[in-house]
């Protein structure tokens, strides 16, 4: 079975592609920076802590921007899933970012 690999830039693009509400809230450079840092982190546990911190900030920003708590949490959960999936694709084959 061939494992798909991707580059950090591809992972960031994939993750942010459907994150319009969050991008509008926090700005594309902010989101891209944090996602890039998560993708660069080779240690799973540290990457996950970084990811959880981004999700907390994302929920806060979306709520501050007028989204209801439940909707913000749902959006952040979907975003969190995309970040995790992209990280696994990026690091899954050998644990090293390509």
Secondary structure, DSSP 8 states (H G I E B T S, - for coil): -------HHHHHHHHHTT-HHHHHHH-HHHHHHHHHHHHH---HHHHHHHHHHHHHHHHHHHHHTT--HHHHHHHHHHHHHHHHHHHHHHHTTTSS--
